Amino acid sequence: MAKQGQIPHQGLEGLTAAARDAANAGSGEKSLPPVHLWNPPFCGDLDIRIAGDGTWFYMGTPIGRPALVRLFSTILKREDGKHFLVTPVEKVGIRVDDAPFLAVEMRQENDESGRLLRFRTNVDDWVVCDAAHPLRFKTAADGGLTPYLHVRADLWAKVTRAVYYDLVDISEERVVDGRPMFGVASGGAFFAMADAEQVRAAL
């Protein structure tokens, strides 16, 4: 429900209709609406949550329609650490437990710069890993590493465990700022995972 001074939103059905209209603002079937150009009034929070496993919930119930999840993912925006669904006429807040996307598949290619990694997200977007779309590695509570891939405009995808093992398999050691680091190369860039000496000590 919208707080005092906020414009009430139209709920899930109204947002879905507005999102479909917004999708038509793209220039092709897989293009994204220009959410970065939209600055509508904030209309309060909607009871939508993206769980850590990538499942979208509305009022505690999983949204079982992949096409609807895909639609909402195209109007997702992050501002000041918070996530919103944005159309030209309204902006509603949602909750995201970790990252809004998952990277569920990885393919290796080669170009003039060497290895090129492409990742598929759980909403069927393909993202090329390079300097503009880097990998970052966060230390988990158990001391392990959780990788994230930059998708677009401060939106990230958590790399699934299976894909993370694929990354480990192709990791290599390089010197970064005078320190030996294990990491992954893609698109002419190198993404450091961990200090190489610490990794060797743990083996």
URDA-V435107 format. One record per pair of residues at least 12 apart in sequence whose ideal C-beta (glycine too) atoms are under 10 Angstrom apart, sorted by the first residue. I is the first residue (numbers start at 1). J is the second residue. D is the distance in whole Angstrom. If there is no record, write none. Layout:
I,J,D
I,J,D
//
This chain:
1,44,6
1,45,8
1,46,10
1,47,9
2,42,9
2,43,6
2,44,3
2,45,8
2,46,10
2,92,9
3,42,9
3,44,6
3,45,9
5,42,10
5,44,10
6,41,8
6,42,6
6,43,6
6,44,5
6,45,9
6,92,10
7,40,9
7,41,5
7,42,8
7,43,5
7,44,8
7,89,9
7,90,7
7,91,9
8,43,7
8,44,7
8,90,9
9,41,10
9,42,9
9,43,4
9,44,6
9,45,9
9,46,6
9,85,9
9,87,10
9,89,10
9,90,5
9,91,9
9,92,5
9,93,10
10,43,8
10,46,10
10,89,9
10,90,8
10,92,9
11,46,7
11,47,10
11,58,10
11,92,9
12,46,7
12,47,9
12,48,8
12,58,6
12,59,8
12,63,9
12,68,9
12,72,10
12,92,10
14,43,10
14,87,9
14,89,10
14,90,8
14,92,10
15,43,9
15,46,7
15,48,9
15,71,10
15,72,8
15,75,9
15,85,6
15,87,7
15,90,8
15,92,7
16,65,10
16,68,7
16,71,7
16,72,8
17,87,9
18,40,10
18,75,8
18,85,9
18,86,10
18,87,4
18,88,8
18,89,6
18,90,7
19,33,8
19,68,9
19,71,5
19,72,6
19,73,10
19,74,7
19,75,5
19,85,7
19,86,9
19,87,6
20,68,10
20,71,7
20,75,10
20,87,10
21,33,9
21,87,7
21,88,8
21,89,9
22,34,9
22,35,8
22,38,8
22,71,9
22,74,8
22,75,6
22,85,10
22,86,8
22,87,5
22,88,6
22,89,9
23,70,10
23,71,6
23,74,6
23,75,8
23,87,10
25,37,9
25,38,9
25,74,10
25,75,10
25,87,10
25,88,8
26,74,8
30,74,10
30,124,9
30,125,8
30,126,9
31,74,9
32,73,9
32,74,5
32,75,9
32,76,10
32,125,9
32,152,8
32,153,10
33,74,6
33,75,6
33,86,9
33,87,8
33,88,9
34,88,9
35,74,8
35,75,6
35,76,8
35,77,5
35,84,9
35,85,9
35,86,5
35,87,8
35,88,9
35,91,10
35,152,10
35,153,8
36,77,8
36,86,9
36,152,9
36,153,6
37,88,9
38,75,9
38,77,8
38,86,5
38,87,7
38,88,5
38,89,9
38,90,10
38,91,8
39,86,9
39,88,9
39,91,8
40,84,10
40,86,7
40,87,7
40,88,6
40,89,5
40,90,5
40,91,5
40,92,10
41,89,8
41,90,7
41,91,7
42,79,10
42,84,8
42,86,10
42,90,8
42,91,5
42,92,8
42,93,7
43,84,10
43,85,10
43,87,10
43,89,9
43,90,4
43,91,6
43,92,5
43,93,9
44,90,9
44,91,9
44,92,6
44,93,7
45,82,10
45,84,9
45,92,6
45,93,4
45,94,7
45,95,8
46,58,8
46,59,9
46,84,9
46,85,7
46,90,10
46,92,4
46,93,7
46,94,6
46,95,10
47,59,5
47,60,8
47,61,10
47,92,10
47,94,8
47,95,8
48,63,8
48,72,8
48,83,9
48,85,7
48,92,8
48,93,9
48,94,4
48,95,7
48,96,9
49,94,7
49,95,4
49,96,7
49,97,7
50,63,10
50,69,9
50,72,9
50,73,9
50,76,9
50,83,8
50,94,7
50,95,7
50,96,5
50,97,7
50,98,8
50,99,8
50,100,5
50,101,9
50,102,10
51,95,9
51,96,9
51,97,5
51,98,8
52,96,9
52,97,5
52,98,4
52,99,8
52,102,9
52,158,8
53,97,9
53,98,9
53,102,7
53,122,9
53,158,9
53,160,9
54,69,9
54,97,10
54,98,9
54,99,9
54,100,8
54,101,7
54,102,4
54,103,10
54,104,8
54,121,9
54,122,5
54,123,9
54,157,9
54,158,8
54,160,9
55,69,9
55,97,10
55,102,10
55,122,9
56,68,8
56,69,5
56,72,7
56,73,8
56,94,9
56,96,10
56,100,9
56,122,10
56,123,10
57,94,10
57,95,9
57,97,10
58,72,10
58,94,10
66,122,9
66,123,8
66,124,8
67,123,10
69,122,8
69,123,6
70,121,10
70,122,9
70,123,5
70,124,7
70,125,9
71,85,10
71,123,9
72,85,6
72,94,9
72,100,10
72,123,9
73,85,9
73,100,7
73,101,7
73,121,8
73,122,9
73,123,4
73,124,9
73,125,8
73,151,10
73,155,9
74,123,8
74,125,9
75,87,6
75,88,10
75,91,10
75,92,10
76,94,8
76,96,9
76,100,6
76,101,9
76,123,10
76,151,9
76,152,9
76,153,9
76,155,6
77,91,8
77,100,10
77,152,10
77,153,7
77,154,8
77,155,8
78,96,8
78,100,8
78,152,10
78,153,7
78,154,4
78,155,6
78,156,9
79,91,9
79,93,10
79,153,10
79,154,8
80,154,10
81,154,9
82,94,9
82,95,9
82,96,9
83,95,7
83,96,5
83,99,10
83,100,6
83,154,10
83,155,8
96,155,9
96,156,10
98,138,10
98,146,9
98,148,9
98,156,9
98,158,6
99,138,10
99,146,9
99,148,6
99,149,9
99,151,9
99,155,8
99,156,5
99,157,6
99,158,4
99,159,9
100,121,9
100,122,10
100,123,9
100,151,8
100,155,6
100,156,7
100,157,8
100,158,9
101,119,10
101,121,5
101,122,6
101,123,7
101,125,8
101,127,9
101,148,9
101,149,8
101,151,6
101,152,10
101,155,7
101,156,7
101,157,4
101,158,7
102,119,10
102,120,10
102,121,6
102,122,4
102,123,9
102,149,10
102,157,6
102,158,6
102,159,8
102,160,6
102,163,9
103,117,10
103,119,4
103,120,7
103,121,6
103,122,8
103,125,10
103,127,8
103,129,9
103,135,9
103,147,8
103,148,8
103,149,5
103,151,9
103,156,9
103,157,4
103,158,7
103,159,4
103,160,6
103,163,6
103,164,9
103,167,10
104,119,8
104,120,6
104,121,7
104,122,5
104,123,10
104,124,9
104,157,9
104,158,10
104,159,9
104,160,5
104,162,8
104,163,7
105,118,9
105,119,7
105,120,4
105,121,9
105,122,9
105,124,10
105,126,9
105,160,9
105,162,9
105,163,7
105,166,9
106,118,7
106,119,5
106,120,8
106,129,9
106,149,9
106,159,8
106,160,9
106,162,9
106,163,5
106,164,9
106,166,5
106,167,7
106,170,9
106,186,10
107,119,8
107,120,8
107,126,8
107,166,10
108,166,9
108,170,7
108,186,9
109,128,9
109,186,10
109,187,10
111,128,10
111,130,10
111,187,8
111,188,8
112,188,9
113,130,8
113,185,9
113,186,9
113,187,6
113,188,4
113,189,9
114,185,6
114,186,8
114,187,8
114,188,7
115,129,9
115,170,8
115,172,10
115,184,8
115,185,5
115,186,6
115,187,8
115,188,9
116,128,7
116,129,8
116,130,8
116,185,9
116,186,6
116,187,5
116,188,9
117,129,4
117,130,9
117,133,10
117,135,8
117,149,9
117,163,10
117,166,9
117,167,8
117,170,8
117,184,7
117,185,9
117,186,4
117,187,7
117,191,10
118,186,9
118,187,10
119,133,9
119,135,9
119,149,6
119,151,9
119,157,7
119,159,8
119,160,10
119,163,7
119,186,10
120,157,10
120,163,9
121,149,8
121,151,7
121,155,10
121,157,5
121,158,10
122,157,8
122,158,10
122,160,9
123,151,10
123,157,9
125,151,7
125,152,9
125,157,9
127,149,6
127,150,8
127,151,6
127,152,8
127,157,7
128,149,10
128,186,8
128,187,6
129,149,6
129,150,9
129,167,10
129,184,8
129,185,10
129,186,4
129,187,6
129,189,8
129,191,8
130,150,10
130,186,6
130,187,3
130,188,7
130,189,6
130,191,10
131,150,10
131,186,9
131,187,7
131,188,7
131,189,4
131,190,10
131,191,9
132,150,8
132,152,10
132,187,8
132,189,9
133,149,7
133,150,5
133,151,7
133,152,8
133,156,10
133,157,10
133,186,9
133,187,8
133,189,9
134,148,9
134,149,8
134,150,5
134,156,10
134,186,9
134,187,9
134,189,7
134,190,10
134,191,6
135,147,6
135,148,7
135,149,6
135,150,8
135,156,10
135,159,8
135,167,8
135,183,8
135,184,6
135,186,8
135,189,9
135,190,10
135,191,4
135,192,9
135,193,8
136,148,5
136,149,8
136,150,8
136,156,8
136,191,7
136,192,9
136,193,10
137,159,9
137,164,9
137,167,9
137,182,10
137,183,8
137,184,9
137,191,8
137,192,8
137,193,5
137,194,7
138,158,9
139,194,9
143,202,9
144,161,10
144,164,9
144,194,10
145,159,10
145,164,8
145,167,9
145,168,9
145,193,6
145,194,7
146,158,7
146,159,8
146,161,9
146,164,8
147,159,4
147,160,9
147,161,10
147,163,8
147,164,6
147,167,6
147,168,10
147,184,9
147,191,9
147,193,8
149,163,9
149,191,10
164,193,10
166,184,10
167,183,9
167,184,5
167,186,10
167,191,9
167,193,8
168,182,9
168,184,9
168,193,8
169,184,10
170,184,6
170,185,8
170,186,9
171,183,6
171,184,6
171,185,9
171,191,10
171,192,10
171,193,6
171,194,9
171,196,10
171,199,9
172,184,8
172,185,7
172,190,8
172,196,10
173,196,5
173,197,10
173,199,9
173,200,9
174,190,6
174,192,8
174,196,9
175,196,9
176,190,7
176,191,10
176,192,5
176,195,10
176,196,9
177,192,9
179,192,9
179,195,7
179,196,8
179,197,8
180,192,10
180,195,7
180,196,4
180,197,6
180,198,10
180,199,9
180,200,9
181,193,7
181,194,7
181,195,6
181,196,6
181,197,9
181,198,10
181,199,9
182,194,5
182,195,8
182,196,5
182,197,10
182,198,9
182,199,5
182,200,9
183,196,9
//
